Amino acid sequence: MTDKFDGFPKHNGKPTPLPAAFFSDLLPLIDDLAELKVTLFLFWALFQKEGRYRYLRRRDFASDGALMRGLTAAAPDVSPDETLDAALEGACERGTILCAEVKTPHGVDLLYFVNTVIGRAAIEQLEAGAWKPGDAANPVEILPQRPNVYQLYEDNIGPLTPMIAEALKDAERDYPALWIEEAVRVAVEGNARNWRYILAVLERWRTEGRSREAAEKPVQPDGRRYISGKYADFIEH
């Protein structure tokens, strides 16, 4: 006997969005009912979470009674835990779901993401070690991606010119990325939004050391005492 559905209630909360490609490209490929249920559950559960990098752990799937009952119905002769593991493995092999193994102070966790631009960025951050322990709800806090030096300049200083782009390329070679990011911050806070000032800060740090005192020490607005090298004469203040 088929279980009967009574229909959606009048007030059913906010709808769960699904990308159009789910119906046009992915749905025709899924040939396993349990995999389909796990995939839909992932979309729904991640939509309930907050933050840029959203993920589920295996326990988040296994602790949902409705999902596990659905997996039992999909494969009555197999334990729902086995069905869950097989469905997750199938969705990962298909490429719908991305999985990363992370070693936390509490043990090893498997984190599951939807294969989107943000999901792929999250995996890259995890592989780069750009995360820190979080709280009980989110034991792994994935750190935001650092902007590249060109984006950093455009977002905080101004449009790129070919000469500035070449100077930034040299700066990437000569200074740590963290120094450049911090020097841009110093320039913004000092209301000196120009490359000459940023380079003055970097060169001073290289000469005097990047201690907290050096980082907070004012730089001459025109940077003339500190500027040297092939860009000193034509990078405008």
ABEGO torsion letter per residue (X at the ends): XBBBBAEBBABAEBBBBBBAAAAAAAAAABABAAAAAAAAAAAAAAAABBEABBBBBAAAAAABAAAAAAAAAABAABBAAAAAAAAAAAAAAAGABBBBBBBBAAEBBBBBBBBBAAAAAAAAAAAAGBBBBBBAABABBBBBBBBBAAAAAAAAAEBBBAAAAAAAAAAAAABBAAAAAAAAAAAAAAGBBBAAAAAAAAAAAAAAEBBAAAAABBBBAAGAAABBEAAAAABBX
